């Protein structure tokens, strides 16, 4: 067949490729036999007839899989993907052609570039894919709780792909952590493994391995491994990751990055999935990732803003706003659990600020914080004013609480430059929380009063500091 005459009949860029079957039955070498004038113009002078495709464009396992499926399985393959190396989106079609050989197949490859994402092209998916994506989007966007909606999405993906595990892994670049944010394990997971394993179970994937995935993906859009041959190819590019997967019996993986603009914030992936439906699964995960990534990004941003809004800038402790939320949460409970309440107030802070400057005052405040953290969990300590702190703890028995209160009181004045007043109350349910706080607060005031009676030179309360 005169392939050149054949491709010259097409107005859009296209070429004919030969695909060799490797000895193990996988995809072997792929050559570009010829291309039409539009194809030659796009590819430039580097192109020549009969060249291996990877001499013209970067090697891409997904592209090779599509070529193999078209050449030997006689499947019409279509994809609309972002081509990062060229800064474009590519609408590509692989059409099977006849061959009189079992070890070599032929493919007509036709493609068109768009500078930006074209939603109309993205919508050209199968009814099954569209249904899966719509179902997942409603599960996430219609949920009252974001995490519950996310869990429903990964559960749907796990069920659709029959994967051993579907997971969303987030990257915390600042703290160099890989965070298992949400996952769904197959019901037979416990039978599959005798115990929880690092790649899939209670242990954490190392940040270094997760960070290496971006380089492994390269100019592609995902990593797809369906069999041992492809695992061996991946091993050449990322031996540490493959060693990790092999040690835990991972035979197949489909991994897609979740991006905030160009930054990768995490990954959506399945392992040991149904590789017979890899094309449909890839299409579903790609489309779900397009709406999942911005939703995750917005959620994380709101969480960070919420965290910042609840943190005192000087000490890093919870602030009054966080205390009000904690107080409201405790007050709404139908059954009040015992808790200890302590009010602590620095003595002489205004004098230090006036005479030594606010930097010295800030050092004094943080010195008190370190003392409080020596007795109570950081999450239970709130800075509710310039020199005033509140501790609300439900983690202690009454005996332990009263012991800590006594030892805390002994810390006041141990350093002559650091004195504070404190008052406490053990709330066991005999009164309401507001009354409990007022009692602790009044005891703190009495302690402060006694301090200033003994140290009148420190008393500047008549100038605005109590």
N, C-alpha and C positions, 0 to 999 in steps of 0.2 A: 504493500500500500504506500502511496506517495503521501507521507505525513505532512510534508511542507505545503503541498497543494491543499490538503485538508484544512490545516490551521489558517491558511490565508483566506479562507471563506468567512472567518469570524471578524466582526468589527471590534470587539473588545479583546484585551490582551489574553492570549492563551498559548499553551505549548503542549506538546506530547512528550510524556515521560515513560521510560522503561523502568520496571521495578523487578529486581531479582529476588528470588526466594532463597533465603540462606539455608545451609545444610540442616539446621535445627527446625526449619519450617517457618521462621520469622522473616522479618523484612531485611533484605540485603541492600546492595548498592542501588541507588536511584540515579539515573542519567536523564538529562534534558536533551531529547533527541533533536528537537527543532522548535522554533517559536515564530509567531507571526510578527508583522512589522510593529504592531503596538507593543508586543512583549519585548522585542529587541530594543525599542526606544526607551522603555522604562528601565530595563536592566543595564543598558549602556554598553560600552565597549568591552567590559569584562566577560560578556556572554559569548559563547561559541557553541555550535552544534555538538551534541554528544558529551558535554561536560558533566561531571558529577555535580549534583545540585548544591552540595555543601561547599563547593568552591565559589559559588555565586552568592549564596545566602547562608547564615549560620545554621548549623545542624539543629533540627527540631524533631524530637521524638513524636510529638503529636502529628506533625505534618507527615512523617514517615508512616505512622499508623493509618492515616487517612488514605495515603497512596496504596498501602498494602490492601486495605479493605476494598478499595475500588478495583485494584488490579486482580486480586485473587478471590475475593468474596463477592465480587460483582455488585457492590453496594454503591449507590449514588450518595456521595458525601457533600454536605454543605456546612459552612461555618462562616460566621461574621465575627471576627476577632480583632482585638487591638494589636497592631504590629509595632511594638515599642521601638524596635531598632530603626524604623522609618518614621515614627511619629504620626502614624496614620491608623485607620481601621481598614481591614481588608475583608471584602466579601468574596469568598472563594468557593469554587465548586470542583469536585473531583468526579469525573464521569468514567465508568469502566469501558474499556475497549476490548475487542476480540483479540485473542492470541492463540497461535497454534502450538504453543509450548507450555509445559506445566511449571517450568522453573522461571519463566519470565512473563510478566504481564504488562499491559499498557494502559496508560491513563491520560485522558484529556484534562488538563488543569487550566481552569479559566478563573480570572480574578479581576477585581475592580477596587481601587482605593477611594476612601472618603476621608477627608481631613478630620472631620468630627464624627462622633457617634450619631448614626442615623437610626432613630427609633423604629422607623418603618421597616428597615432591613432586620433589625433585632427581633421584630415581631414575627418574622417568617420562621416559626418553629412548629413542631408537630403539636397536635391537639393534646397529646399526653403530657408533653413538656409544659405547654401553656397552663394546663390544669394544675400540674404540680407546683408551678411557680405562683399562680394565683392563690392556691390553697396555703402555701407557705407565707405569702405576703399578708393574707388576712389573719393568719395565726399570730403573726408578729404585731401588725398594726392594730388588730382588734382586741388584743389582750389588755387587761387592766394593769397587769404587772409586766414590765419589760422582760425580766428574766424568765418568767413563766412562758411568755410568748416565744422567746428565743429557744427555750427547751422544747417547745412544741415543734419548732422549725427543724431542729437537729433530729428530733424523734422521727419526723416525717421523712427526712433524708435517709436516716439509718434504715427505716423500714423499706423505702423505695429502692435503695441500693443493696439491701441485704448485707450491709457492712458489719464487721465485728464491732467497729466503733466509728461514730461520727463526732467530730469535735470542732469547736471554735477555740483556737489558741491565740491569745493576745500577747503583744510584745511591749514590755515596759523598758524602753531604751535607757531611760534615766537611771533606773536601778538595775539594769541588765538582768531582767527576769522574763521568763516565758511563762505565761499564766494560763492554766487550763480554765477558761472562762465558762464554758458550757459543753456538755457532752452527753451522748446517749450510747450505752453499750447494748449489744445484742443479748437476748435473754439467756443464751447458752454461754455467756462470757466466762462464768465461774467454772463451767465444765471445760472450756477451751484452755484455760490456764489454771494451774493448781493454786496460784496465789496472785495477788495484785502485782503487776509488773510496771517498771518505770515508764515505758512508752505509752501504756494504756491505762495504768491503774493509779495508785496513790502517789507514786513518785513523780517528780517533775522532769520534763524535757529540759535539757540544759539550754540556756540562752544561746550559747555558742552554736549548737546544732541548728536551732530555730533561725538564728541570724544568718546561717550559711545558705538557707533555702533561697534567699533572694538572688544570690549569685548563681545558684543551680538553675533557677527559672530562666535567668538571662533575658533574652528578647522574647521569650515565649510568654504564655499567659498562665501556665500551670505546669505541674509535673504529673505525668501519668505513667505508672508502672503496672503492667498487667501480668507479667510472667518473669521467669528467671532470666531469660535473655535480656529483657529490658532492665531488670534489676542489675545485671552485670554491666550494662552500658552506663547506668546511673552511678555505679560504684566507681567508675573511672573519673567521674566528675566530682563526686562527693563521697569518698570512702568512709568517713566518720559516720555520716548519717546512715549509709547502707549497713555498716557494721552494727549500728544500734538496732536497725530494723531486723536484720538477720537474727540477732541474739534473742529476739522476742517473737520469732515466727511470723514476721510480717512478709507476706508474699505479694501483695498488691497495694498500691496507694494512689489516690487521686487528690492532689493538693492544689488549692487555688488561693492566691493572696487576696486579702481584704485591704483596700487602699483608701486613705484620706488624701484626695488629690493624687500626688505621685508617691506619697509616703505609705509604706506598708505598715499597717497597725496590727495586723494579725493574719491568721490563715483559717480557712475552712477546709477540712479534709476528711476523707474516709479511708479506712484500711481494711484489707481482706474483704473486698466488695465483690459483687457479681460482675466479673469482667466481660461476660457475654453481652452485656448491655452498656458497654463503656461509652459509646457515642451518645446515647440518650442521657446517661448519668452525667457526662461531662457538660452537656448542654444545659441540663437542669441546674447543676451546681454553678456554672458560669452565670446564668441569669439570676439565680437567687443571690449570688454574691454582689450583683450590681445594686440591689436595693438594700441588702443586708449591711454592706460596708458603711454607707452614709448613716443608716439608723444606729449602728454601733458607735460610729464616731460621734454623733450628736448625743447619744446616751452617756458616753464617757466624758464628753465635754461638760454636760450638765452635772454629772457626778463630781467632776473636778471643781466646778463653780460652787456647787453645794458644799463641798469639803472646805474650800477656801473661805466661804461665807460663814462657816462654823468654827474657824480656827482663829485664835488670837495671834496677831502678827508678831508680838514680842516674844511670847513664851512657847508658841506652838501648841498650847493647850486648847481644849474646847472653850469657846467663848460664851457670853451670856445668851446668845441666840441658840446655841446648841443646848445650853442648860434649860432654856424654856421648852425646847422640844422634848428633852428627856423628862422634864417635870410633867408636861402634858401627857406623855406616854404612861408614866407611872400613875397619874391621876385618873386616867381612863380605864384602868384595869378594874375588872369586876371584883377580883380578889386581891387585896393589898398584901404583898409579901413583905417580910421584915427587911428593913434597910437602916443603915447608919448614916447620919447627916452631921457634917462638920462645917462650921463657918470659921474661916481663918482670915485675919486682917493684920497687915504689917503695922508695926508701931514706928512712928517718927519718919515716915517716908517723905512727907512734905519738907521737913527740916533738912533731910539729905538732899532733896532736889534743889532747895533754895540755897544751901550753903556749898554743895559740892557739884551740882549740875545734874541734869536728868540722866546722863550716861551712868553716873554712880547709882542713881535711883533704879535704873534698869538692871544693873548688876545685882542690886539688892533683891529685886523682885525675882530674878532668875535663881538666886541662891535659895530663896524660899521654895521655889518650884522644885529644885533638886531634893530638898528635904521632904516635901510632900510625896514626891515620886518614890522615895525610899520606903514609904509606908503603904501607899495605895496605887492602884493601877492608873496609868495615865488617862485612860478613857473615862475614869470616874472623877477626874479633877477638872474644875471649871474656873476660869478667871472671869468673875462677874463684875469687876470694877477695877479701878486703877491699882488699888492695894488690897482688894478683897477676893477671896477664893472660897469655893464651895466644893465639898466632897460628898458624893452620893454613892454609897457602895451597898450592893446586895450580895457580895461574894463572901462575907464574913459572918461567923456566928457572933452573938452578942458578946461573949467572953473575949473573942479575938479582937472585936471592934474596940471594946473598952480598953483592952491592953494597948492597942495601937494609939488610941487617943491619949492615954497617959504618957506613953513614951514620946509621942509627938510634942506634948506640952513641955516635956523636959528638954527638948531641943531649943526652945525659945531662950535666948540669952546665953547659950553655950558659947556662941560667938558674940562678944559684946556689941558688935555692930549689927547684929541681926536678932531682933526681938519681934515677937508677934503675939497677938491675942487669939484665942480660939474658944469656941463653944460647940458642944455636941449634943445630940439627942438620938436615942435608939428608938426608931419607929417600929413598933410591933403590931400596929393596927388599932391601938386603943384610941387614937386621935387621927385627924386628917393630916395630909402632908403639909398644908400651909401652916397649921398650928405647930407641927413638928419643926418646921423651919424657923418660925418666930421664936420658939423656945431656944433653939440652938443659937440664933442670932442674938437674943437678949443675953445669953450666957457669955457670948463672945464680947458684947459691950461691957458686961460687968468685969470680965477679965482685963479688958483694955483700960477701964476706969481704975482698977487697982494698980495697973502698971504706971499710969500717969500720976497717980497719987504718990507712988514711990519714986518716980522720975519726973518731977515737974519741969525740969529743963528741957525735956523732950516733947512737952505738950504744946503743940501749935494748933490745936483744934479750933481755937477761937479765931484762927486765920484761915479757916476753911478745911482743915484736915481733922477728922474726928479721931 
